[in-house]
C-alpha cells in the first residue's frame, strides 16, 4: 500500500495537468518532503474538504461550474482509481 500511495501522490502532484491548481487549502506540494509526508498520511477515511468553485465560460457564452478539489483529495481519488483499475 505505501507504494500505491507514493504513486498516487506523484501522479497528482507532478504528472497531471492540474497539478499547479490548488484547492481551498492553497497547498501545491512542490517540495519532495511535503509530497512524501502527504503520501505517508494518505488515508481513505471517506472525508473530503470542500471544493473551490470556478465558473468556466462555454463557447455559447454561458458559464459552467467547475469544482477544484484539494491535492490531498485528488490523491485519495487516485489511490482508489489505482486499486480499482487493477481489478
Secondary structure by P-SEA (a helix, b strand, c coil): caaaaaaaaaaacccccccccccccccccccaaaaaaaaaaccccccccbbbbbbbbccccbbbbbbbbcaaaaaaaaaaaaaaaac
